[in-house]
Amino acid sequence: MRAVSVVVAMDAIEVAWMEPGTWAVAVTFFVLGLTLARLLSRPPTSSSKQPGNESAPAACPASDDSRGDLKMVLGVRMDLKMGKGKLAAQCCHGALHVFDLIPNNPTWSRWADQWKEEGSAKIVVKVTSEPELVALHRKARQLGVPSIVIADAGRTQIAAGSKTVLAVGPAPTSLVDQVTGNQKLL
């Protein structure tokens, strides 16, 4: 079965055919963009972070080179075999919850503001296992880069507490690449 998407651009309407799984991913990332825009325009209100999951807010990065490009990378555990919609939802959780950490650090706040102005680059990469995900998170924390690991609630496809996604950044590309630069693109 195929779904129809309608894209409105200025005064033209384009109709394109998309597979149902692709449709779910596209809608999820559209909602992610809208949600991030809302989240970034107001102070964070979420208190759902798990203890020990967040980067230390007082950490100072080894380099404050925020004059270059900035990006956010979302590392997804491939061994969990999540469906496309589940994967997209977990990435959304990562992108949203990493922003709960931003107000606690002036450098991170400056990076986030610049990242928004430059187009909010987001990249999704593959992570092979939980130990690899944890090691990448540890590296991000050591470098003083905002990062968070998302643990699933267990209501649908995977077991409760399963670590699904690592969100790294927004931060200078040079720092983020030290964490996720060797991972393959999803």
C-alpha positions as CSV (number, residue, x, y, z in Angstrom):
1,M,0.0,0.0,0.0
2,R,1.3,3.5,-0.8
3,A,0.7,6.8,0.9
4,V,0.4,10.1,-0.8
5,S,2.2,13.2,0.6
6,V,1.4,16.7,-0.5
7,V,4.2,19.3,-0.3
8,V,3.1,22.9,-0.4
9,A,5.9,25.3,-1.4
10,M,4.9,28.9,-1.8
11,D,2.2,28.8,-4.3
12,A,2.8,25.4,-5.9
13,I,1.6,22.0,-4.8
14,E,3.7,18.8,-5.5
15,V,2.3,15.3,-4.9
16,A,4.8,12.5,-4.4
17,W,4.4,8.8,-3.7
18,M,6.1,7.4,-0.6
19,E,6.3,4.0,1.0
20,P,4.4,3.8,4.4
21,G,7.7,3.4,6.4
22,T,9.2,6.4,4.6
23,W,6.1,8.4,5.3
24,A,6.4,7.7,9.1
25,V,10.1,8.7,9.2
26,A,9.4,11.9,7.2
27,V,6.5,12.9,9.5
28,T,8.5,12.2,12.6
29,F,11.5,14.4,11.4
30,F,9.0,17.1,10.4
31,V,7.5,17.0,13.9
32,L,11.1,16.9,15.4
33,G,11.9,20.2,13.6
34,L,8.7,21.9,14.8
35,T,9.3,20.6,18.4
36,L,12.9,21.7,18.4
37,A,11.9,25.2,17.2
38,R,9.4,25.4,20.1
39,L,11.8,24.0,22.6
40,L,14.6,26.3,21.7
41,S,12.3,29.3,22.0
42,R,11.5,28.7,25.7
43,P,13.3,27.4,28.8
44,P,13.3,23.6,29.3
45,T,10.6,22.1,31.5
46,S,11.4,18.4,31.3
47,S,12.8,16.6,34.4
48,S,12.7,13.1,32.9
49,K,16.4,12.6,32.6
50,Q,17.9,9.6,34.3
51,P,20.6,10.1,36.9
52,G,24.1,9.6,35.4
53,N,22.9,10.0,31.9
54,E,23.7,13.6,31.3
55,S,27.0,15.2,30.5
56,A,28.5,17.2,33.4
57,P,27.1,20.8,32.9
58,A,30.2,22.5,34.3
59,A,32.6,20.7,32.0
60,C,34.6,23.0,29.8
61,P,35.4,21.7,26.3
62,A,39.0,21.3,25.3
63,S,38.5,23.8,22.5
64,D,35.9,26.6,22.3
65,D,36.3,26.9,18.6
66,S,32.7,27.9,17.9
67,R,33.7,29.9,14.8
68,G,33.4,26.8,12.5
69,D,30.5,24.6,11.6
70,L,28.4,23.0,14.3
71,K,26.3,19.9,14.2
72,M,24.4,17.4,16.2
73,V,24.9,13.6,15.7
74,L,22.4,11.0,16.8
75,G,23.9,7.5,17.2
76,V,21.4,4.7,16.8
77,R,21.9,1.2,18.2
78,M,21.4,-1.2,15.2
79,D,21.5,-4.4,17.2
80,L,18.1,-3.6,18.6
81,K,16.5,-3.9,15.2
82,M,14.0,-1.1,15.8
83,G,11.4,-0.3,13.2
84,K,11.7,2.9,11.2
85,G,9.1,4.7,13.2
86,K,10.6,3.6,16.6
87,L,14.1,4.6,15.4
88,A,12.8,8.1,14.4
89,A,11.0,8.5,17.7
90,Q,14.1,7.6,19.7
91,C,16.1,10.1,17.7
92,C,13.6,12.8,18.4
93,H,13.8,12.0,22.1
94,G,17.6,12.3,21.9
95,A,17.5,15.6,20.1
96,L,15.0,17.1,22.5
97,H,16.5,15.8,25.8
98,V,20.1,17.0,24.9
99,F,18.6,20.5,24.9
100,D,17.6,20.1,28.5
101,L,21.4,20.3,29.3
102,I,22.1,23.4,27.2
103,P,21.0,26.2,29.7
104,N,23.4,24.9,32.3
105,N,26.5,25.8,30.4
106,P,27.2,29.2,28.7
107,T,29.4,27.7,26.1
108,W,26.8,25.1,25.1
109,S,24.2,27.9,25.0
110,R,26.3,29.9,22.6
111,W,26.9,26.8,20.4
112,A,23.1,26.1,20.4
113,D,22.3,29.6,19.3
114,Q,24.9,29.5,16.5
115,W,23.7,26.0,15.5
116,K,20.2,27.3,15.1
117,E,21.3,30.2,13.0
118,E,23.4,28.0,10.7
119,G,20.6,25.6,9.8
120,S,20.7,23.0,12.7
121,A,22.7,20.3,11.0
122,K,21.7,16.8,12.3
123,I,23.4,13.5,11.2
124,V,22.3,10.0,12.1
125,V,24.9,7.3,12.5
126,K,25.0,3.6,13.3
127,V,26.2,2.2,16.6
128,T,26.7,-1.5,16.8
129,S,26.0,-2.3,20.5
130,E,25.3,-0.9,24.0
131,P,29.0,-1.0,25.0
132,E,29.9,1.1,22.0
133,L,27.1,3.6,22.7
134,V,28.3,3.9,26.3
135,A,31.9,4.4,25.2
136,L,30.9,7.1,22.7
137,H,29.0,8.9,25.5
138,R,32.0,8.7,27.8
139,K,34.2,10.2,25.1
140,A,31.7,13.1,24.6
141,R,31.6,13.8,28.3
142,Q,35.5,13.8,28.4
143,L,35.5,16.4,25.6
144,G,32.9,18.6,27.4
145,V,30.4,18.2,24.6
146,P,26.6,18.1,25.4
147,S,25.4,14.5,25.2
148,I,22.8,12.2,26.5
149,V,21.8,8.5,26.2
150,I,18.1,7.7,25.7
151,A,16.7,4.7,27.5
152,D,13.4,3.3,26.1
153,A,10.3,3.1,28.3
154,G,9.6,-0.4,27.0
155,R,6.0,0.2,25.9
156,T,6.3,-1.1,22.4
157,Q,9.1,-2.9,20.5
158,I,12.0,-3.2,22.9
159,A,12.6,-3.9,26.6
160,A,12.3,-1.2,29.2
161,G,15.6,0.5,30.0
162,S,17.2,-0.4,26.7
163,K,19.7,2.3,25.7
164,T,18.6,3.2,22.1
165,V,20.2,6.5,21.0
166,L,23.1,8.8,21.9
167,A,22.6,12.5,21.1
168,V,25.9,14.4,20.8
169,G,25.9,18.2,20.3
170,P,25.2,20.7,19.0
171,A,28.8,21.5,19.2
172,P,31.7,22.3,16.9
173,T,32.2,19.7,14.2
174,S,35.8,19.2,15.2
175,L,34.7,18.1,18.7
176,V,31.7,16.0,17.6
177,D,33.8,14.2,15.0
178,Q,36.2,13.1,17.8
179,V,33.3,11.3,19.3
180,T,31.3,10.0,16.3
181,G,33.6,10.5,13.3
182,N,34.3,6.8,12.8
183,Q,30.7,5.7,12.8
184,K,28.9,4.8,9.6
185,L,26.0,6.9,8.4
186,L,22.6,5.4,8.8
